[in-house]
Amino acid sequence: MMRRVVSQIQRFRDIIRRKLGIWLFDTKKKATLNPTNVKSILFIRHDAKLGDAIVSSCLIRKLKKFRPDIRQVVLTSKGMSSMFKDDFGVDEVVHIKKRPSYDEIRNICQQIGSVDMVVSLNQDMKMKDIYMLKHLESQLNVGVDPEISLININIQNDICHAHYAKKFDYIAKLVGIDAPEESYIVPVKDESILRVKQFLVAKGIEKFVLLNPFGSGNERKLSAEKINEILLEVQSKKSLPVVILSSPDTRELLASMPIVFSDSVVHFDQSESIFDAIAAVKLCDLVITVDTSIVHIAAGLNKQQIAIYSDDKANFKNWNPNSPLAKVVFTQGGINVFNIVERDFIK
């Protein structure tokens, strides 16, 4: 009850701040350049998580392939900068804190300098987002927030019902690229492949099913009871061992659960980075995962997967697996409320 009250108060605060931000900072901006003539694009991705970044990589790849003359700049957190720069190959990465001050935002805008186009697909821009857009030196601002006048190319009506991969791909159409969507960039590291292979050899495993039971937040974490239910179903339908994936943050949680481990059910407790998780996906035969970045990694690696999603229709529309190799199980009222046996997805 208290959590709900606090959430409502925070939401009311954000609404007031947004209205104040529109009043103080939002002004009508005239488009002064044809989008097909842009030579530089700034992608505002400071809130990007791993799955979001993987999905957006299809646009980065497409621009590099068909419009290498466009300089791609990404504004993102320090933790994501290496992936955008080293793995996706953007031209420049600018760091921003999760909660920057107004002075820091203004300094970052000066550091970025002049760009032809700014792209921000934030559907509900906050006060500081509007402040940043006002201080960026750009000719075209592409976005989806219908109430912001600084956005002079609003594509909300064109992409509102599309998966985020198609939302990103629409930017390529704006700059004159008429070509099919590109696949995701999923960075597979040799050292991580070696680490996973060494683990598998030590366990006597070749082919296997990979189970990822945890996403961010408790609402995306399977219970021990549900994990054991899935394990029983896999073992009854497939003659393959199951490797359960955890991260450094969830390793102790999984180890503390009453999971029925055996020679055919093992915990990959040596994953030190997302690249180790990517390697495990790369080497497996089937992925079973909750709604998290592993869904998009499996899609990018063309892996068969069973993805467990909540019944949030808006989230599924935006972030479904986007893969013909994926089957989806929807929960009803909670992450552990579903019947994987009834759907007969594991064959």
Disulfide bonds with the S-S distance in Angstrom:
none
